[in-house]
Amino acid sequence: MEHTMRKSKLQSEWMKCCQILPKIKIGDLIEIRQFIMYFDVERLWAVVVENAPHDKFVVVYESKGNDFAVNYNTNAIVCRKRLSTIALSNDCRINNLNDLNYPPFQEAEVITRALSNLGACKKNTNSENFAKECRNGAAGWMSYSQLLPHIKPGYLIEIKPKIGLYDWAVAIKKEHNDYFVVHANDREVKYESLLDIVGQKECRINHLNDLENAAFPENIIVKRAMRNVGMVINNQYHQTAYFAKVCRNGIAGWMSYNILLHYVKPGDLIEIERVNLGIKKIYHWAVAVEVESDDCFVVNLTDDSVVHRERLSKITFDKNCRINNSHDEQCPPFEAEEVVKRAISRHFAKYCRNGDATSHQVLDNKYFLTAGDWIRGSINVSASVKGMVTGQEPERRF
C-alpha cells in the first residue's frame, strides 16, 4: 500500500477533464491521451499555469491545427489554452512522476518558465519534454554535460548505448568537473569517472524504482555502493541495472522467475506476489538455500504453518517475484552460510531427531507470525545484540 500512496501523490488515475479539475494544482503536468479506433495513438502534455471558472489554463506545445501532432513537429508552437479545449472527451491524468528524477521548481518558477516560452517554436523537443523542462528543468535523454548539474550523491544514472543493453551507475561524489560513480560492469564493481563511462552517449537520472520501493538515505546508498567496489561478478547475466537499484532501494523490482534465477544467491530472501484480494496483495517469502544452474531450492513457511524445503520454480510458477534483502539496513544479516544453516535446521532438525518436520514454534504462533516475519527472524540478528556480541557491525555485501 505504501508504494500505491507514493504513486498517487505524483500520478492520478485516467479520467475525464471535468472529473480531474478539482484535483489539479497550479504547476502540475497534465497528460492527455487520444484514442482512434480503440488504439492509444498519441499523448499530449500541458503545464497548468492558472485557475479559471470550471476550468484551468495550461501552457502546451502544440501543432497548428492538430493538438496531438507534436512529436518533434517543426510546425508546433507554445500556446496558452483552456484545458477543456484541448482535452475534449479524451482521458487525462496528473503526471508528475519526473519529480522522482529531478526535484520540481516552486510553483511560481514553473509558471514563469512556461509562460516565458509563449509563441516560441522549439526544435528537437515534444510536448512531454517541454512540460517536464518547465516543471523540473530536465527531461528525457541528454548529454553528460547537460546532466551533470542535476546529479547528486546516491542518484542512479542510466546510460543509453547505441546498441545493446542500457548501462547504470550509482553517483558517489563530484570531483572537479566530473562525477565519480560505482558501476557494475565487465564482471567487476568499479569506482570510476562517469564521463569515461558515458563519453558521447546520452544519459539520464532514473529513479522510477522509488515508486515501488522507497530509497535509502543518501549516505546509506553511497555506503551500500562503495562497500561492493572490487567485488567480482561471476554471473554472466547483465547486472548493471540490478546492482544500481539494489544500492538505492534494497530491491530491484518484480521480475519473472527465469530472470530472478540469474541473480539469486544462497541466503537471499525471495518475496513472491501471490494473490490480489481487491486492493490488497498477499506476499509469500522464502529463503534461498541452494542454487543450481536451472533452479533454486528454498525453505519457506507454507499456508499449513509447516516449514518446507522445495524448488523455487514450483512456488513462483506464473507469479512475479523479487529478491528482497532491504531489511538488512535495520538488522545486519548473518553470513550466507549461517542464513542457510538456520533456515535448513528449522526444517530438518526435528525430522532427523524426532521424525517430525513440523516447526512447533511456528504452529504455536500461527495467528501472529507471517512467512515474512519468520523469514526475517531467521536471517537478521538485532543490531544491538550483534554489537554486544561482536563489538562491531559485520561487513556486508549483497
Sequence and secondary structure as in RCSB ss.txt:
>XXXX:A:sequence
MEHTMRKSKLQSEWMKCCQILPKIKIGDLIEIRQFIMYFDVERLWAVVVENAPHDKFVVVYESKGNDFAVNYNTN
AIVCRKRLSTIALSNDCRINNLNDLNYPPFQEAEVITRALSNLGACKKNTNSENFAKECRNGAAGWMSYSQLLPH
IKPGYLIEIKPKIGLYDWAVAIKKEHNDYFVVHANDREVKYESLLDIVGQKECRINHLNDLENAAFPENIIVKRA
MRNVGMVINNQYHQTAYFAKVCRNGIAGWMSYNILLHYVKPGDLIEIERVNLGIKKIYHWAVAVEVESDDCFVVN
LTDDSVVHRERLSKITFDKNCRINNSHDEQCPPFEAEEVVKRAISRHFAKYCRNGDATSHQVLDNKYFLTAGDWI
RGSINVSASVKGMVTGQEPERRF
>XXXX:A:secstr
 HHHHHHHHHB   B HHHHGGG  TT EEEEEEEETTEEEEEEEEEEEEEETTEEEEEEEEETTBTT  SS TT
EEEEEEEHHHHHTTSEEEEB GGGGTS    HHHHHHHHHTTTT   SS  HHHHHHHHHHS  S B HHHHGGG
  TT EEEEE SSS  EEEEEEEEETTEEEEEEEETTEEEEEEHHHHHTTSEEEE  GGGGTS    HHHHHHHH
HTTTT B    S  HHHHHHHHHHSB   B HHHHTTT  TT EEEEEEEEETTEEEEEEEEEEEE SS EEEEE
E TTS EEEEEHHHHSTTS EEEB GGGGTS B  HHHHHHHHHHHHHHHHHHHS    HHHHTTTTT  HHHHH
HHHHB  HHHHHHHHSS      
